[in-house]
Amino acid sequence: MAEVLAPTASVFTSDRFLDDYKKTAATLGASYSEEMVKNTVTSFPGCYEEGTVIWRSTSRPNDKLNYRFYLKRREDTVALAVKAGLLSEKGVMSRLATSWSNLFDGDSVQWCDLDPEEGVAKTWIFLKGQRPVDAILDADVMPDAAKVHREHFHSIGLALVHFVAVDHHGGTFNLYFTVPGPITEAQAAAYTALAGCKPPTAEEFADLKHYLPSQRFVFAVTINYDTGKIKRVAFYALNIPQGPLPPTMNARLRQFFEEAPSYDKVQTRNVAWSYGNGDSKYMKGEASYTGELNDWVQNVRAPVPEKMALLLEEARRNMVI
């Protein structure tokens, strides 16, 4: 984590963010449009200040430095982006995000991933609970091509969805599952096979075993909207303990965690191992910036509540791997 010289409160200010953004992007060799970065900040009034803000980058050379805000209150961020000219209201991904947001009596919250050149990268929907994958797949605007995965998802323990997201420029959407742990080699192989990938290497599986919470963990599936093909999958280790980073992490992502400034009491770190079509692999990193992210995610490694434990046990019983 980059040194913060003054004991500044962990609050977001646009001028400081822009300065921090430019310095960190330069360190990573990441391209950006200063005009677009400014536009994405001013287009969501109050969202950065009221929520928590994080940095995101990857192990890929010269990849972009993205940023995200989380909110606790309900806000139609799609509508805000449409108003700012960053999204089209008629776009299929905008409509899918709105459809998911209206499920479960609207008991959800929208978050945003911002791209320094394209604007809004993703709209996330936090579903405020463990929701059945069937309800997600049956939402309005969901393509029939994606529904063919339903039975297979259940057979490998992918029954509970905690987050969903749409990629406005990539033409894909993401399902973030809460999966029974601890992870096994058979489980990991079945999950990477969804994207046509080989199983994790021994070194990668050792990292997964060490860093993923033992009781449950987050696993994501990226699906092409038009074809229903699973393009990528990813294993997420949220709020990893302070100390050494995973051995399989490369120098660029280590530099990201070292250089990304944080005004939180402690830098909260999330790591993901991503596997895509054609055995393409990379790692993702997320680091807290402002808003005390640790207060939001501190329970991800805590004992599982009784209700969740029952849901996870049911998902495990249906697994055939």
N, C-alpha and C positions, 0 to 999 in steps of 0.2 A: 504494500500500500504506500502510495506517495505520501511524503511527510506533509502534514498540515501544520503550519508554523504557529497560527494563532488559535486559541481555544474557542473557536467559533461554534455557535450552536448548530445542530444538524437541521438547518432549515434551508430551503431552496431559494436562491436568488438568481435571476436570469443572467445578469452580467457576470457573476462569478462562474456560473455553469458554462457560459460560452468560453470564458478564458480557460477553464479547466478542460473543456472539451477539446479546444484547439491544441493545447499542450499534450494531452494524452494521445490524440489522433496522430500528431506529428511523431511522437515516440514510437508508435506502432506502425507508422508508414501507411496509415489509413486515409483514403480519400474522403472528401466531404465538400458540401456546398455551404458556406457560411450563411448565405441567404436562406437556404432551406432549414438549417438548424434553427435560426432565429424564428422562422415561420412556424415550425412545429412547436416551439415554446409558447409563442403568443396565441396560437390557435386553440389552446385548451386552458382558458383562464381559470386559475385557482387549482387546477388538477395537480400540477407539480408541487405547489406549495402545501396543499392539504394532504397529499399522499406521501408515498415513499418513492424514491427515484433510484434506479440502478443503471450500471453500465453493462454492456454485453459485447463480447467479441469471441473469436474462435482461434483455433490453432493454424488456420490457413494463412499463408503469407499475404500481407497487405489487405486482409479482409477488413470490412468496415467496422467502425466502432458505433454500435447502436446504443440506444438508451430506452428506458421503459418507465412508465409511472404506474403504480398500484393505487387504487382508491378503496376506501371502505364504504363510501356512500354510492348510491346508484346515480349514474350520469350517462346520458346517451352520447358517448364519445364518437360514435359513427355520425350522428347528426352534427356534432361540432366540426368534425373533419369535412363533412359535405359543405357546411356553411363556409368553411375556410378555403374551399376549392381543392382540398387534398384527396377527396374521394367522390365517387359518383353514387348518388342515392340509388340508382337503378342497377349498379353493379351487383353481380350475383353474390360476391363475397360480402358486400354490405348487407344484402338481404338475408344471407345465411346467418350473419352475426346477429342481426335483429331478431330473426326467428328463434335462435337459441336463447337469446336474452329474454324472450317472452315465455319460455318454458317455466314450469313449476311456479306459476302465478307471478312470474317476473322477479322471483327471489334470486337475483344474481347481480353481479357488478362487472362492468366493462373496464378493461385496462388497455393500454396501448403500447406497442413496440414502435419506436420511431426510427426511421432510416435517414441518415444525413444527406441523402441525395434524392430519394424517392418520396420522402414524407412519411406517411403512415405505412409501416411494413405489415403489422399484424394488429388485429383486434382480438384481445383475449376476453373470454367470459368465465369469470369465477362463479361456479355453480352453488357455492355455499353448502356443500354436503357431498356425499357419495351418491351420485345419480346413476340409474341403470343405463347401460349402453344402449339398450333397446329404445328408450325414450329419446336419446340423442339421435340415433339413426332414423327414427320415425318423424323427426321434426320437419316442418314445412321447408321447402327449398332444398332439402337433402336429396341428392341424386340417387336414383335406383341402383346405379352402378356401384355405389359404396355399400349398399345394404347386403351385398353378397357375402361380406365378411362376418356377418352376425354370428352364425353358428361356430365358425372357427374361433372367433374372439372368445366366446364362452368356453370352448374346449381347452383353451390355454390360459384361463384365469383372467381374461380381460373383460370383466363384467361391470366394474365400477369406474365412473368418470367423474373427476373433480374439477377439471378445467377443459375448455375447448378454445380453439383459436382459428382464425382465418388469415391466410396470407393474401393480401389484396393484389400483389403484383406477381406472385408465383403460381396462382391458380390452384392452390392446395389448401387443405384445412388439416387441423391437428386435433387429435383426441388424446388427452392426458389421463391415463389410467392410474388408479391406486391398486397396486398388485400385492398379493400375499408374498411375504418373505419368510425366511431368508432366501435369496436368489440361489438357484441351483444351476449346474452346467446345462442340464437338459432344458431348463426354462430359458436360459440365455440363448441357447442355440435355436429354440423354437421362435423366439422373439426376433432375432436377427434374420431368420429365414423368411419372415414376413416381407422383408425388403429384398429377398433374393441374395442375402449375404451369408458368408461363412460364419461359423460361430466365433465369438471373441477368442483372441489368442489366450494362451495361459497367463501372460502378463496382464492383459486387459481384464480377464476374469478375476484375477487376484485383486485388482483394483476395485472392480465391482463388488466383490465379496467384502472388501474392507470398508468401502465408503458408502455403500447403500445401507440404509437402516435395515435392521434384521427383521422387524415385524411387518413392515410394508414399505414399498418404495414407489416412485413415480416412473412410469414408462409411457413414452409418447409414440404415436403412429401418425405419419404424414401421408395424406391420401390426395391424389389428383382428383379434382372435382369432376372433370369431364369423363375420365376413363374409369375411375374407381381404383386405379392401381396404387398400391402402397409404394411410395417413393423412398421414404426414409423411416427409421425408427431410432429412438434414443432412450438411454437409461439416465435418469437424473438423480444426482446426489445433492440434496438440498441442505443448506446450512452445515457444510462440512466442518468438523471440529478445527479449532485453531491448531496450527502445527504444519507438518510437511504436506505439500500438495501431492497428488497421485503420481507415482513414478512414471506412468505412461504419458504424462503431460509434457508437451514440447516447450522449447525455450520461449517461443512467442507468447504462449498463453501464460507462462510463468511471469514474463515481463508485464503482461496485462495486469495481473494481480498485484505486482510490485508497484506499478506506476499509476494505476487508477486511483485518484484521490477519493477519500471518504471522510465525511464529517460526522459519521455515526460514532458511538462510543467504541464499537468494535466493527471491523469490516466483515460483513456477512458474505460468505462465498458459496456459490452454487456451481456445480460442475456436471457436464453431461458428455456421454460417449455416444456419438452419432454414427449410424451405419446406413448406407444408401445403396441404391441399385448399382450393380457392377462392382460390388465390394469397395465402394468409396467410403472412407472413414475419416472423421475428424473429431475434435473435441470442442466443446463450447464452455465458456466461462461467464459467470455473472457476478458482479461485485456491487455491494451497496454504496450509494453516494450520499443521499440525505434521507431523513425521515425515519431513522432507526428501524431498518428492515428486520433486524433480529427480533424485535417485538412482534413482528407479523409471522415469522416462521419458526419461532423457538420451539413449537410443539411438534414439529415434523419428526423429531427423534425421541419424543416422549412416549410413554406407554400408550398403547392403543385403547381408546374408550370402548366400553362393553358393546355398544351398538355397532361400532365399526368392526370390532373383532368378530361379531356374528356374521356380518356381511362378507368379511374376508374369508372366514371359514367356509361359507357357502360357495364362494368363488373357487376356493381350493378344492372342495369336494367335486366340483364339475370339471376339474382339470384332468386331462388324459395324457399328460406328459410326466 
